[in-house]
Amino acid sequence: MRKFWASIGSLIFFVIAPGTVAGFLPWALTRWQMKPGFFHLYQIRLAGIALILLGLVPLIASFARFVFEGLGTPAPIAPPKHLVVGGFYRYVRNPMYVGVVSVILGQALLVGDVRLLWYAAIIWLGFHLFVLVYEEPTLRRMFGDEYKTFCANVPRWIPRLAPWHAKTHSLSPNGGEG
């Protein structure tokens, strides 16, 4: 039953948070009107599509991981019971935020609108400040040494090339998110 409610909560939060930040607000800025592509190269639009798809994969996978591995949601009001350290979290500490920014950057390249590039930069800065001021201190309090070990081995924003293996660092593979 816990996973059922975590699934419902995560789905609702997915629609509200990334749905607004990476869906509704970019649409409100651009109405998805295609402008001339950056540098008038169609390949940039293709790169935009690739970035959107590449951003959606870790975003969706991380939401699911919160349910099945963390036994909670990404929403601060229903946090995970376990530190999530599997999946894309083996490469980067904030795959959801990286995914959202990638989707927005991909939209900018696809529609050729520089406003979305600025918007992506502002969103990343907001994420960064939120992570520094609220999320990391909260996770340190919740998960202690487990989170410190995770932070020491997994970068905040730029993904590792090789996955981190929590087992070799005395962390349970069934951990929650950070």
ChimeraX attribute file (.defattr): number of C-alpha atoms within 10 A of each C-alpha:
attribute: neighborCount
match mode: 1-to-1
recipient: residues
	/A:1	6
	/A:2	10
	/A:3	16
	/A:4	13
	/A:5	15
	/A:6	24
	/A:7	20
	/A:8	13
	/A:9	18
	/A:10	21
	/A:11	17
	/A:12	14
	/A:13	17
	/A:14	18
	/A:15	13
	/A:16	13
	/A:17	14
	/A:18	20
	/A:19	14
	/A:20	14
	/A:21	19
	/A:22	21
	/A:23	17
	/A:24	14
	/A:25	16
	/A:26	20
	/A:27	15
	/A:28	10
	/A:29	13
	/A:30	18
	/A:31	11
	/A:32	15
	/A:33	12
	/A:34	13
	/A:35	15
	/A:36	14
	/A:37	17
	/A:38	17
	/A:39	9
	/A:40	11
	/A:41	11
	/A:42	14
	/A:43	14
	/A:44	19
	/A:45	21
	/A:46	14
	/A:47	16
	/A:48	23
	/A:49	20
	/A:50	18
	/A:51	22
	/A:52	24
	/A:53	16
	/A:54	17
	/A:55	23
	/A:56	18
	/A:57	14
	/A:58	22
	/A:59	24
	/A:60	16
	/A:61	14
	/A:62	25
	/A:63	24
	/A:64	20
	/A:65	27
	/A:66	29
	/A:67	27
	/A:68	20
	/A:69	23
	/A:70	26
	/A:71	26
	/A:72	29
	/A:73	31
	/A:74	26
	/A:75	16
	/A:76	11
	/A:77	9
	/A:78	14
	/A:79	19
	/A:80	25
	/A:81	18
	/A:82	21
	/A:83	25
	/A:84	28
	/A:85	30
	/A:86	23
	/A:87	17
	/A:88	21
	/A:89	26
	/A:90	22
	/A:91	23
	/A:92	25
	/A:93	24
	/A:94	24
	/A:95	27
	/A:96	23
	/A:97	20
	/A:98	22
	/A:99	24
	/A:100	27
	/A:101	26
	/A:102	24
	/A:103	28
	/A:104	27
	/A:105	26
	/A:106	27
	/A:107	28
	/A:108	31
	/A:109	28
	/A:110	27
	/A:111	22
	/A:112	25
	/A:113	21
	/A:114	15
	/A:115	13
	/A:116	22
	/A:117	18
	/A:118	14
	/A:119	19
	/A:120	24
	/A:121	15
	/A:122	13
	/A:123	18
	/A:124	18
	/A:125	12
	/A:126	12
	/A:127	18
	/A:128	17
	/A:129	12
	/A:130	12
	/A:131	18
	/A:132	12
	/A:133	11
	/A:134	11
	/A:135	16
	/A:136	16
	/A:137	12
	/A:138	15
	/A:139	19
	/A:140	15
	/A:141	11
	/A:142	16
	/A:143	17
	/A:144	12
	/A:145	12
	/A:146	21
	/A:147	23
	/A:148	13
	/A:149	14
	/A:150	24
	/A:151	16
	/A:152	9
	/A:153	19
	/A:154	21
	/A:155	16
	/A:156	19
	/A:157	15
	/A:158	13
	/A:159	18
	/A:160	16
	/A:161	9
	/A:162	8
	/A:163	16
	/A:164	20
	/A:165	18
	/A:166	19
	/A:167	10
	/A:168	9
	/A:169	12
	/A:170	10
	/A:171	17
	/A:172	17
	/A:173	17
	/A:174	17
	/A:175	23
	/A:176	28
	/A:177	28
	/A:178	28
